[in-house]
Amino acid sequence: MPPLPPVTQALLLINVAVFCIDLFLGSWFTRLMALWPVETGLFMPWQLGSYSFLHGGIGHLFFNMLGLWMFGSELERLWGPRRYLQFYFASVVVAGLTQLVFAWAIGSATPTVGASGGLFGLLLAFGMMFPNRTIMPLFPPIPMKAKVFVALFGGLELVLGVFGSSTGIAHFAHLGGMLGGYLMIRYWRGQAPFGRRRR
């Protein structure tokens, strides 16, 4: 296994550390750091970033960190630490904003936690940067090109978000993370709706 690049390593360590802190401190820490719908009166601006470091259980943490390692490491080596961090948190914030709009639309008072929004942004970027790279997902364990994997996952999230039953999974936050990542890449490239190319 190649060495972890610095930002990906830091994100992994911070997520694990915050998960452990949350286990010890309990509900008041979750109340402070989770992303709460605005209508609950518990929303604070920092929650648009802090929610991504909380997780609902060890399985939730494990799979998010696995994806962060799989896709984030490669992208950090491609972009460098600064641009990679910008991209990751753009995905996290847009995912959070998308979830707030969705929660308002359906009248939900449930908080959102997890790095999945950032992870789905990284997944989209991986598919755009390395479209023909063959990957082997855990589910289903079938080798496929990255662009196919991203399209399947994005489509599945949309279908589950619109037609799926309430499972506690923030499907629209995942789609928001992909949107945030897509917009960030277009911003760097100077493509509509943004201006000239960024360096």
C-alpha positions as a Markdown table, in Angstrom:
| # | Residue | x | y | z |
|---|---|---|---|---|
| 1 | Met | 0.0 | 0.0 | 0.0 |
| 2 | Pro | 1.6 | 3.4 | -1.0 |
| 3 | Pro | 2.1 | 6.0 | 1.7 |
| 4 | Leu | -1.0 | 8.2 | 2.4 |
| 5 | Pro | -0.6 | 11.7 | 1.2 |
| 6 | Pro | -0.7 | 14.3 | 4.0 |
| 7 | Val | -4.2 | 15.8 | 3.7 |
| 8 | Thr | -5.9 | 12.4 | 3.2 |
| 9 | Gln | -4.0 | 11.1 | 6.2 |
| 10 | Ala | -5.1 | 14.1 | 8.3 |
| 11 | Leu | -8.7 | 13.7 | 7.3 |
| 12 | Leu | -8.7 | 10.0 | 8.2 |
| 13 | Leu | -7.1 | 10.7 | 11.6 |
| 14 | Ile | -9.4 | 13.6 | 12.4 |
| 15 | Asn | -12.5 | 11.6 | 11.4 |
| 16 | Val | -11.4 | 8.7 | 13.7 |
| 17 | Ala | -10.5 | 11.0 | 16.5 |
| 18 | Val | -13.9 | 12.9 | 16.3 |
| 19 | Phe | -15.7 | 9.6 | 16.2 |
| 20 | Cys | -13.9 | 8.5 | 19.5 |
| 21 | Ile | -14.6 | 11.9 | 21.1 |
| 22 | Asp | -18.3 | 11.6 | 20.2 |
| 23 | Leu | -18.5 | 8.2 | 21.8 |
| 24 | Phe | -17.2 | 9.7 | 25.1 |
| 25 | Leu | -19.0 | 13.1 | 25.1 |
| 26 | Gly | -22.3 | 11.9 | 23.9 |
| 27 | Ser | -25.4 | 13.7 | 22.7 |
| 28 | Trp | -24.4 | 17.3 | 23.5 |
| 29 | Phe | -21.4 | 17.0 | 21.2 |
| 30 | Thr | -23.6 | 15.6 | 18.4 |
| 31 | Arg | -26.1 | 18.4 | 19.0 |
| 32 | Leu | -23.4 | 21.0 | 18.6 |
| 33 | Met | -21.6 | 19.5 | 15.5 |
| 34 | Ala | -24.3 | 17.7 | 13.4 |
| 35 | Leu | -26.0 | 19.5 | 10.6 |
| 36 | Trp | -29.5 | 20.4 | 11.9 |
| 37 | Pro | -32.3 | 21.7 | 9.7 |
| 38 | Val | -32.7 | 25.4 | 10.0 |
| 39 | Glu | -36.3 | 25.1 | 11.3 |
| 40 | Thr | -35.2 | 23.2 | 14.4 |
| 41 | Gly | -33.4 | 26.3 | 15.8 |
| 42 | Leu | -30.3 | 24.2 | 16.3 |
| 43 | Phe | -28.5 | 25.1 | 13.1 |
| 44 | Met | -25.2 | 26.9 | 13.3 |
| 45 | Pro | -23.0 | 28.0 | 10.3 |
| 46 | Trp | -20.0 | 25.8 | 11.3 |
| 47 | Gln | -22.2 | 22.7 | 11.0 |
| 48 | Leu | -21.8 | 22.9 | 7.2 |
| 49 | Gly | -18.3 | 21.6 | 7.8 |
| 50 | Ser | -18.4 | 20.0 | 11.2 |
| 51 | Tyr | -21.1 | 17.4 | 10.3 |
| 52 | Ser | -18.7 | 15.7 | 7.9 |
| 53 | Phe | -16.5 | 14.6 | 10.8 |
| 54 | Leu | -19.3 | 12.8 | 12.7 |
| 55 | His | -20.5 | 9.3 | 11.9 |
| 56 | Gly | -23.5 | 7.2 | 13.0 |
| 57 | Gly | -21.5 | 4.1 | 13.8 |
| 58 | Ile | -18.3 | 2.1 | 13.2 |
| 59 | Gly | -19.6 | 0.7 | 9.8 |
| 60 | His | -20.5 | 4.2 | 8.6 |
| 61 | Leu | -17.0 | 5.5 | 9.6 |
| 62 | Phe | -15.2 | 2.5 | 8.1 |
| 63 | Phe | -16.8 | 2.6 | 4.6 |
| 64 | Asn | -16.4 | 6.4 | 4.3 |
| 65 | Met | -12.8 | 6.2 | 5.3 |
| 66 | Leu | -12.2 | 3.3 | 2.9 |
| 67 | Gly | -13.6 | 5.4 | 0.1 |
| 68 | Leu | -11.6 | 8.5 | 1.2 |
| 69 | Trp | -8.4 | 6.4 | 1.0 |
| 70 | Met | -9.3 | 4.7 | -2.3 |
| 71 | Phe | -10.3 | 7.9 | -4.2 |
| 72 | Gly | -8.9 | 10.7 | -2.2 |
| 73 | Ser | -5.3 | 9.6 | -2.1 |
| 74 | Glu | -5.1 | 9.4 | -5.9 |
| 75 | Leu | -6.7 | 12.8 | -6.4 |
| 76 | Glu | -4.5 | 14.5 | -3.8 |
| 77 | Arg | -1.4 | 13.2 | -5.6 |
| 78 | Leu | -2.8 | 14.6 | -8.8 |
| 79 | Trp | -3.9 | 18.0 | -7.5 |
| 80 | Gly | -1.7 | 18.6 | -4.6 |
| 81 | Pro | -2.8 | 19.2 | -1.0 |
| 82 | Arg | -4.2 | 22.8 | -1.3 |
| 83 | Arg | -6.4 | 22.2 | -4.3 |
| 84 | Tyr | -7.5 | 18.8 | -3.0 |
| 85 | Leu | -8.6 | 20.3 | 0.3 |
| 86 | Gln | -10.5 | 23.0 | -1.5 |
| 87 | Phe | -12.3 | 20.4 | -3.6 |
| 88 | Tyr | -13.1 | 18.2 | -0.6 |
| 89 | Phe | -14.7 | 20.9 | 1.4 |
| 90 | Ala | -16.6 | 22.4 | -1.6 |
| 91 | Ser | -18.2 | 19.0 | -1.9 |
| 92 | Val | -18.9 | 18.8 | 1.8 |
| 93 | Val | -20.5 | 22.3 | 2.0 |
| 94 | Val | -22.7 | 21.9 | -1.1 |
| 95 | Ala | -23.8 | 18.5 | 0.2 |
| 96 | Gly | -24.8 | 20.2 | 3.4 |
| 97 | Leu | -26.7 | 23.0 | 1.7 |
| 98 | Thr | -28.5 | 20.5 | -0.5 |
| 99 | Gln | -29.5 | 18.5 | 2.5 |
| 100 | Leu | -30.8 | 21.6 | 4.2 |
| 101 | Val | -33.0 | 22.4 | 1.2 |
| 102 | Phe | -34.3 | 18.9 | 1.1 |
| 103 | Ala | -35.0 | 18.8 | 4.8 |
| 104 | Trp | -36.9 | 22.1 | 4.5 |
| 105 | Ala | -38.9 | 20.7 | 1.5 |
| 106 | Ile | -40.1 | 17.6 | 3.4 |
| 107 | Gly | -40.3 | 19.2 | 6.8 |
| 108 | Ser | -37.6 | 17.0 | 8.4 |
| 109 | Ala | -36.1 | 17.7 | 11.8 |
| 110 | Thr | -33.4 | 15.0 | 11.5 |
| 111 | Pro | -29.7 | 16.0 | 11.7 |
| 112 | Thr | -27.2 | 14.9 | 9.1 |
| 113 | Val | -23.8 | 13.4 | 9.9 |
| 114 | Gly | -21.0 | 11.8 | 7.9 |
| 115 | Ala | -18.3 | 12.4 | 5.3 |
| 116 | Ser | -20.4 | 10.9 | 2.5 |
| 117 | Gly | -21.0 | 14.2 | 0.8 |
| 118 | Gly | -17.3 | 14.8 | 0.5 |
| 119 | Leu | -16.7 | 11.2 | -0.5 |
| 120 | Phe | -19.3 | 11.4 | -3.3 |
| 121 | Gly | -17.5 | 14.6 | -4.6 |
| 122 | Leu | -14.3 | 12.6 | -4.7 |
| 123 | Leu | -16.0 | 9.7 | -6.4 |
| 124 | Leu | -17.2 | 12.0 | -9.2 |
| 125 | Ala | -13.8 | 13.6 | -9.6 |
| 126 | Phe | -12.1 | 10.2 | -9.8 |
| 127 | Gly | -14.5 | 9.3 | -12.6 |
| 128 | Met | -13.8 | 12.5 | -14.4 |
| 129 | Met | -10.0 | 12.4 | -14.0 |
| 130 | Phe | -9.6 | 8.7 | -14.5 |
| 131 | Pro | -12.7 | 7.7 | -16.6 |
| 132 | Asn | -11.2 | 4.5 | -18.0 |
| 133 | Arg | -9.5 | 3.2 | -14.8 |
| 134 | Thr | -10.8 | -0.2 | -13.9 |
| 135 | Ile | -12.0 | -0.5 | -10.3 |
| 136 | Met | -13.4 | -3.3 | -8.3 |
| 137 | Pro | -16.2 | -2.1 | -6.0 |
| 138 | Leu | -17.2 | -4.0 | -2.9 |
| 139 | Phe | -20.8 | -4.0 | -3.9 |
| 140 | Pro | -21.2 | -5.5 | -6.5 |
| 141 | Pro | -17.8 | -7.1 | -6.8 |
| 142 | Ile | -17.6 | -6.7 | -10.6 |
| 143 | Pro | -14.8 | -4.9 | -12.3 |
| 144 | Met | -15.9 | -1.8 | -14.2 |
| 145 | Lys | -14.6 | 1.5 | -15.5 |
| 146 | Ala | -14.6 | 4.4 | -13.1 |
| 147 | Lys | -17.0 | 6.4 | -15.3 |
| 148 | Val | -19.5 | 3.6 | -15.3 |
| 149 | Phe | -19.2 | 3.1 | -11.6 |
| 150 | Val | -19.8 | 6.9 | -11.0 |
| 151 | Ala | -22.8 | 6.9 | -13.3 |
| 152 | Leu | -24.4 | 3.9 | -11.7 |
| 153 | Phe | -23.9 | 5.2 | -8.2 |
| 154 | Gly | -25.2 | 8.7 | -9.1 |
| 155 | Gly | -28.2 | 7.2 | -10.7 |
| 156 | Leu | -28.9 | 4.9 | -7.8 |
| 157 | Glu | -28.7 | 7.7 | -5.3 |
| 158 | Leu | -31.2 | 9.7 | -7.4 |
| 159 | Val | -33.6 | 6.8 | -7.6 |
| 160 | Leu | -33.3 | 6.0 | -3.9 |
| 161 | Gly | -33.7 | 9.7 | -3.0 |
| 162 | Val | -36.8 | 10.2 | -5.0 |
| 163 | Phe | -38.5 | 6.8 | -4.7 |
| 164 | Gly | -36.8 | 5.1 | -1.7 |
| 165 | Ser | -38.3 | 4.7 | 1.7 |
| 166 | Ser | -36.9 | 6.6 | 4.7 |
| 167 | Thr | -33.8 | 4.7 | 5.7 |
| 168 | Gly | -31.8 | 7.4 | 7.4 |
| 169 | Ile | -29.5 | 7.8 | 4.5 |
| 170 | Ala | -29.1 | 11.3 | 3.1 |
| 171 | His | -29.2 | 10.5 | -0.6 |
| 172 | Phe | -29.6 | 14.1 | -1.6 |
| 173 | Ala | -26.6 | 15.1 | 0.4 |
| 174 | His | -24.6 | 12.5 | -1.6 |
| 175 | Leu | -25.9 | 14.0 | -4.8 |
| 176 | Gly | -25.1 | 17.5 | -3.5 |
| 177 | Gly | -21.6 | 16.4 | -2.9 |
| 178 | Met | -21.3 | 15.3 | -6.5 |
| 179 | Leu | -22.8 | 18.6 | -7.6 |
| 180 | Gly | -20.3 | 20.5 | -5.5 |
| 181 | Gly | -17.4 | 18.6 | -6.9 |
| 182 | Tyr | -18.6 | 19.0 | -10.4 |
| 183 | Leu | -19.0 | 22.8 | -10.0 |
| 184 | Met | -15.5 | 23.1 | -8.4 |
| 185 | Ile | -13.9 | 21.4 | -11.4 |
| 186 | Arg | -15.8 | 23.6 | -13.8 |
| 187 | Tyr | -14.7 | 26.6 | -11.7 |
| 188 | Trp | -11.0 | 25.6 | -12.1 |
| 189 | Arg | -11.5 | 25.0 | -15.8 |
| 190 | Gly | -13.2 | 28.4 | -16.3 |
| 191 | Gln | -16.3 | 26.8 | -17.7 |
| 192 | Ala | -19.9 | 28.1 | -17.4 |
| 193 | Pro | -21.3 | 29.4 | -15.1 |
| 194 | Phe | -17.9 | 30.7 | -14.1 |
| 195 | Gly | -15.4 | 32.9 | -15.8 |
| 196 | Arg | -11.9 | 32.4 | -17.1 |
| 197 | Arg | -9.7 | 29.4 | -16.2 |
| 198 | Arg | -8.3 | 29.3 | -12.6 |
| 199 | Arg | -4.7 | 28.4 | -11.8 |
